[in-house]
């Protein structure tokens, strides 16, 4: 059965990692990576490539791993992806490339993500960096946001010879990679900073602490600073709340704020950055961000409950993240939904009122709609509540840019294949267009927009 089962990968023990912020997964050794790569059948019709939003030539890079040509493997990946060390860690491979793997029909899919991570880590440790020999073409492009969409678009444009400048609102580049995803899933200094440097190595300039719409507008960039095209990859950082009583209480956080304080501002090791170190924390929501917030609160010393209104089968989080959370001791209160946050005389959270749910008929998403069970309310004592209910784009950019259309959800309207918006020479992609989604989908949108921008200049 050797060929049907993937090579196991080392991880920190659950009870150990639950008390630290070190990376959970330890990665393959060279021998393990080669052995796993040998499971690849090198299909003539590689369905895995079709499942990858940035179309990495997966069989080709895995073949190089088989032959221990790790530098060549990195070159192949880098032709399609600006962030391989990131994607190898946080992409939902099980529903994308690995979900299409022929090996997965009668056994376990090849561990494509873990192999991508191995190659990217090997390249970083051996000083191998992507580069471009493309001559400058004289065109200036501004990229708004240094998250996965912006970094991908900027890197692809630089490879085509464009003069690219990224404008980032925060003091550190990386977008959601630095403020949203916890250290134990994605190390910031070791991995994210190195990936950002790789993009800069292609000739991309990054200006931080620039808030587009306040520091400068898109129209000013184009009319006064000489940028001939703009890509908006500003993400979706505006959190949603439920609108239930008590949400304004002390001790209620959005997952965005909670994770930003911890990840970007290092609150977990810096007492000068305040963060709730509650004894009992309730996280509302069932997506990857909810898992990140719950596992972070656990590492800060809390007993943590995840409250989700559907069953485990409908949890939108990756199965791996749910598995890790359970291993670490997080309690899942499923088919339950908050109706009120309870407070004391100082407006401090003291608990949360829950109502039990049951699944009814499917809704527009295809999932069975949760229905309240009458008379089933009960209270959970807690001192902190973290709302993880999704996010929307910040309206600052769209409200300060003439001629930029948005839909009813506040997302910028853009063509899927090119990223073109209603405003001439302005393109957009990633969460600013779709609402909150995955890192790799944002990268795919950044890649499509880079191609669209290049076509725009070719057709001028």
C-alpha positions in Angstrom: 0.0 0.0 0.0 3.1 2.3 0.0 2.1 4.2 -3.1 -1.5 4.8 -1.8 -0.5 6.5 1.5 1.4 9.8 1.7 4.6 10.2 3.7 3.7 11.4 7.2 4.9 14.9 8.1 6.2 15.9 11.5 4.2 18.2 13.8 4.5 19.6 17.3 2.6 17.5 19.8 -0.8 19.0 20.5 -0.4 19.7 24.2 3.0 21.2 23.6 2.0 23.5 20.7 -1.1 24.7 22.5 1.2 26.6 24.8 3.5 28.3 22.2 3.3 30.2 18.9 5.9 28.2 17.1 4.9 26.6 13.8 2.7 23.5 14.2 3.9 21.7 11.0 7.6 21.0 10.9 7.9 20.3 7.2 9.5 17.4 5.2 13.1 16.5 5.3 14.9 16.1 1.9 14.5 12.3 2.1 10.8 12.5 3.0 10.1 15.1 0.2 11.8 12.8 -2.4 9.9 9.8 -1.2 6.6 11.7 -1.4 7.4 13.1 -4.8 8.0 9.5 -6.1 4.3 8.9 -5.5 3.4 11.3 -8.3 2.3 9.4 -11.5 3.3 12.3 -13.7 -0.1 12.1 -15.5 -0.3 13.0 -19.2 -3.4 15.0 -18.4 -2.5 16.6 -15.0 -5.8 17.5 -13.4 -3.9 19.0 -10.5 -2.8 21.9 -12.6 -6.4 22.7 -13.5 -7.2 22.8 -9.8 -4.5 25.4 -9.0 -5.8 29.0 -9.3 -2.3 30.2 -10.4 -1.7 27.2 -12.7 1.6 25.9 -11.3 3.2 23.2 -13.4 2.8 20.7 -10.6 4.1 17.5 -12.3 7.1 19.3 -13.6 8.2 20.7 -10.2 7.5 17.4 -8.5 9.6 15.6 -11.1 12.5 17.8 -10.2 12.1 17.0 -6.6 12.2 13.3 -7.4 15.6 13.9 -9.1 16.7 16.2 -6.2 16.9 19.2 -8.5 15.4 21.5 -5.8 16.6 24.7 -7.4 15.0 23.8 -10.7 11.8 22.9 -8.9 11.8 26.3 -7.3 12.3 28.0 -10.7 9.3 26.1 -12.1 7.1 27.1 -9.2 8.3 30.7 -9.3 7.2 31.1 -12.9 3.6 30.9 -11.6 3.6 31.8 -7.9 5.1 34.8 -6.1 4.4 33.2 -2.7 5.2 29.5 -2.7 6.3 29.3 1.0 3.0 30.9 1.9 0.8 28.8 -0.4 2.5 25.6 0.7 1.3 26.4 4.3 -2.2 28.0 4.0 -3.8 27.0 0.7 -6.8 24.7 0.8 -5.0 22.1 -1.4 -7.5 19.4 -0.4 -10.2 21.2 -2.5 -7.9 22.4 -5.2 -4.8 20.7 -6.6 -4.8 17.7 -4.3 -8.6 17.4 -4.7 -7.9 16.7 -8.4 -5.0 14.3 -7.9 -5.5 10.8 -9.5 -3.7 9.2 -6.5 -6.6 10.4 -4.4 -9.1 8.1 -6.1 -7.9 4.9 -4.5 -5.7 6.3 -1.8 -4.3 9.6 -0.5 -3.5 12.4 -2.9 0.1 13.4 -3.4 1.0 16.0 -0.7 1.4 18.8 -3.3 1.2 21.6 -0.8 3.8 20.1 1.5 6.1 19.6 -1.4 5.7 23.2 -2.5 6.5 24.3 1.0 9.6 22.1 1.1 10.9 23.5 -2.2 10.3 27.1 -1.1 11.9 26.6 2.3 14.9 24.9 0.7 15.3 27.8 -1.7 15.1 30.4 1.1 17.6 28.5 3.3 20.0 28.2 0.4 19.8 31.8 -0.7 17.9 31.1 -4.0 15.7 34.0 -5.0 13.5 34.7 -8.1 14.8 37.3 -10.5 13.9 38.9 -13.9 16.0 40.0 -16.8 13.1 41.8 -18.5 14.1 45.2 -19.8 12.1 48.2 -18.4 9.2 49.2 -20.7 8.8 52.7 -19.3 5.2 52.2 -17.9 4.4 53.0 -14.3 1.8 51.0 -12.4 0.6 51.6 -8.9 -0.6 48.6 -6.8 -2.8 49.3 -3.7 -2.3 46.7 -1.0 0.6 44.4 -0.3 -1.4 41.3 0.5 -1.4 38.2 -1.8 -3.3 39.8 -4.6 -1.1 42.9 -4.7 2.2 41.1 -4.3 1.2 38.6 -7.1 0.1 41.4 -9.5 3.2 43.5 -8.7 5.6 40.5 -9.2 4.0 39.5 -12.5 4.1 43.0 -13.8 7.8 43.4 -12.8 8.6 40.3 -14.7 7.1 42.0 -17.8 9.2 45.1 -17.4 6.8 47.5 -15.6 7.9 50.0 -13.0 5.7 49.0 -10.1 5.1 50.6 -6.7 3.0 49.0 -4.0 1.2 51.3 -1.6 0.5 49.7 1.8 -1.7 51.3 4.5 0.0 49.6 7.5 3.6 49.9 8.6 4.6 46.4 7.4 4.1 44.8 4.0 2.2 41.5 3.6 -1.5 42.4 4.2 -3.5 39.5 5.6 -0.4 37.4 5.6 1.0 39.5 8.5 -2.1 40.7 10.3 -4.5 37.9 9.8 -2.9 34.5 9.8 -1.3 33.4 13.1 2.4 32.8 13.6 1.9 29.1 14.4 0.5 28.7 10.9 2.6 31.2 9.0 5.8 32.5 10.6 6.1 36.3 9.8 9.9 37.0 10.0 11.1 33.7 8.6 8.5 33.2 5.8 6.3 36.2 5.0 9.1 38.8 5.2 11.3 36.6 2.9 8.5 36.3 0.3 8.0 40.1 0.3 11.8 40.5 -0.2 11.6 38.2 -3.2 9.0 40.4 -4.8 11.1 43.5 -4.1 14.1 41.6 -5.6 12.1 41.7 -8.9 12.4 45.5 -8.8 9.0 46.2 -7.1 9.1 49.3 -4.7 6.9 49.2 -1.6 5.8 52.4 0.3 4.2 51.7 3.7 2.0 53.9 5.8 0.1 55.2 2.8 -3.7 55.1 3.1 -5.2 55.4 -0.4 -8.2 57.7 -0.1 -6.6 59.7 2.7 -2.9 60.1 2.2 -3.5 60.2 -1.6 -6.3 59.3 -3.9 -6.2 57.1 -7.0 -7.0 60.1 -9.2 -4.0 61.9 -7.7 -1.8 59.0 -8.3 -2.8 59.0 -12.0 -3.1 62.7 -12.6 -0.2 64.0 -10.5 2.3 61.2 -9.9 2.5 59.7 -13.4 1.0 56.3 -12.8 -0.6 55.0 -16.0 -2.6 52.2 -14.5 -3.7 51.1 -11.0 -4.4 47.7 -9.4 -6.6 47.7 -6.3 -5.8 44.7 -4.1 -6.8 46.3 -0.8 -8.6 43.2 0.6 -11.7 43.1 2.8 -10.9 44.3 6.3 -14.2 45.7 7.4 -15.6 43.2 10.0 -19.3 42.2 10.2 -21.3 41.8 13.4 -24.5 40.1 14.3 -26.5 43.1 15.6 -27.5 41.4 18.8 -27.8 43.1 22.2 -24.5 43.5 24.1 -22.1 43.6 21.0 -20.8 47.0 22.2 -19.6 45.6 25.5 -16.1 45.6 26.8 -14.5 42.2 25.9 -16.2 41.9 22.5 -13.7 41.9 19.5 -13.9 41.3 15.8 -11.6 38.5 14.8 -9.8 41.0 12.6 -8.9 43.2 15.5 -8.0 40.3 17.8 -5.7 38.7 15.2 -4.1 42.0 14.1 -3.1 42.9 17.7 -1.6 39.5 18.1 0.0 38.9 14.7 1.1 42.2 13.4 1.7 43.9 16.8 3.1 40.8 18.5 0.7 41.2 21.5 1.4 37.6 22.5 4.9 38.6 23.6 4.6 42.3 24.1 2.7 43.5 27.2 2.6 47.1 25.8 0.2 46.0 23.1 -3.1 45.3 24.9 -5.0 42.1 24.1 -7.7 40.2 25.9 -6.1 37.4 27.8 -9.5 36.0 28.9 -9.9 33.0 31.0 -12.9 31.8 29.0 -13.3 32.9 25.4 -16.2 32.3 23.0 -15.5 32.5 19.2 -18.6 32.9 17.0 -18.2 31.5 13.5 -16.8 28.4 11.8 -14.4 29.5 9.1 -10.6 29.5 9.0 -10.4 32.9 10.6 -12.6 31.6 13.5 -10.1 28.7 13.9 -7.2 31.1 13.9 -8.8 33.3 16.6 -9.8 30.3 18.7 -6.3 28.7 18.6 -4.7 32.1 19.3 -6.9 32.6 22.4 -6.0 29.1 23.6 -2.3 29.9 23.4 -3.0 33.0 25.4 -4.2 30.8 28.2 -8.0 30.6 27.8 -10.6 27.8 27.7 -12.1 28.3 24.3 -15.5 27.5 22.8 -16.3 27.8 19.1 -20.0 28.5 18.6 -21.3 27.7 15.1 -25.0 27.6 14.0 -24.6 24.6 11.6 -23.2 21.1 12.1 -19.6 19.9 11.7 -20.3 18.8 8.1 -21.0 22.4 7.2 -18.0 23.9 8.9 -16.3 26.1 6.2 -12.9 25.9 7.9 -10.3 23.5 6.4 -10.5 20.0 7.8 -6.9 20.2 8.9 -7.5 23.4 10.9 -10.6 21.9 12.6 -8.6 18.7 13.4 -5.7 20.7 14.9 -8.1 22.8 17.0 -9.8 19.7 18.4 -6.4 18.1 19.1 -5.4 21.2 21.1 -8.5 21.1 23.3 -10.8 23.7 21.7 -14.5 22.9 22.5 -17.0 23.0 19.6 -20.6 24.0 20.4 -22.2 23.1 17.1 -25.8 23.8 16.0 -25.9 26.7 18.4 -26.2 30.4 17.8 -25.8 33.6 20.0 -28.8 35.8 20.7 -27.4 38.1 23.3 -24.1 39.1 24.9 -24.6 39.3 28.7 -22.8 42.1 30.6 -22.2 43.2 34.2 -22.8 46.7 35.8 -19.5 47.9 34.2 -20.6 46.8 30.7 -18.0 44.0 30.7 -18.8 40.7 29.1 -19.9 38.1 31.7 -21.5 35.5 29.3 -23.4 34.8 26.1 -26.9 33.6 25.7 -27.2 30.8 23.2 -30.1 29.2 21.4 -29.9 25.7 19.9 -30.5 25.1 16.2 -31.6 22.3 13.9 -31.0 22.0 10.2 -33.9 22.7 7.9 -34.2 22.9 4.1 -31.1 24.0 2.0 -30.6 27.8 1.4 -29.1 29.5 -1.6 -25.6 28.3 -0.7 -26.8 24.7 -0.9 -26.3 24.1 2.8 -29.2 23.2 5.0 -30.6 26.3 6.7 -30.2 26.4 10.5 -33.6 26.9 12.3 -34.0 28.0 16.0 -35.3 25.4 18.4 -37.9 27.2 20.5 -37.3 27.4 24.2 -33.8 26.0 24.0 -31.9 29.1 25.3 -29.1 28.7 27.8 -26.1 30.8 28.9 -22.3 30.2 28.6 -20.2 32.1 31.1 -17.3 33.9 29.5 -15.3 37.1 29.7 -14.4 37.5 26.0 -16.4 37.1 22.8 -14.7 37.1 19.4 -17.0 37.7 16.3 -15.7 35.9 13.2 -18.6 36.4 10.8 -16.8 37.5 7.6 -15.6 40.8 6.3 -16.4 43.4 3.6 -14.2 45.8 1.7 -13.5 49.2 3.3 -15.5 51.8 1.4 -12.7 54.4 1.7 -11.1 53.7 -1.8 -14.4 53.4 -3.7 -15.8 56.5 -2.1 -12.8 58.7 -3.0 -12.4 57.5 -6.6 -14.5 59.0 -9.3 -16.2 56.5 -11.6 -15.5 53.4 -9.7 -18.5 51.1 -9.4 -19.3 48.9 -6.5 -22.0 46.3 -5.9 -24.6 46.2 -3.2 -22.1 44.5 -0.8 -19.6 47.3 -1.3 -17.3 45.1 -3.4 -15.6 46.7 -6.4 -17.1 45.6 -9.7 -14.4 44.1 -12.0 -14.2 41.7 -14.9 -13.1 38.2 -13.8 -10.6 37.5 -16.6 -8.9 40.9 -16.6 -9.7 42.7 -13.4 -10.8 45.7 -15.4 -13.2 48.0 -13.5 -15.6 50.7 -14.6 -12.8 53.3 -14.5 -10.3 53.5 -17.3 -6.9 52.0 -16.5 -8.0 50.9 -13.0 -8.1 47.2 -12.3 -9.0 45.3 -9.1 -9.0 41.8 -7.7 -9.0 39.6 -4.6 -11.1 40.2 -1.6 -11.8 43.8 -2.6 -13.8 42.3 -5.5 -15.1 39.0 -4.1 -15.3 39.7 -0.4 -13.3 37.5 2.0 -11.9 34.5 0.3 -8.6 32.5 0.3 -5.0 33.6 -0.2 -4.6 31.5 -3.4 -7.8 32.9 -5.0 -6.6 36.4 -4.3 -3.3 35.5 -6.0 -5.2 34.1 -9.0 -7.0 37.4 -9.3 -3.8 39.4 -9.0 -2.3 37.2 -11.7 -5.3 37.7 -14.0 -5.1 41.5 -13.4 -1.4 41.7 -14.3 -2.2 40.0 -17.6 -5.2 42.4 -18.1 -3.0 45.4 -17.4 -0.4 44.2 -19.8 -3.0 43.7 -22.5 -4.3 47.2 -21.8 -0.9 48.7 -22.5 -0.4 46.5 -25.6 -3.7 47.7 -27.0 -3.3 51.4 -26.2 
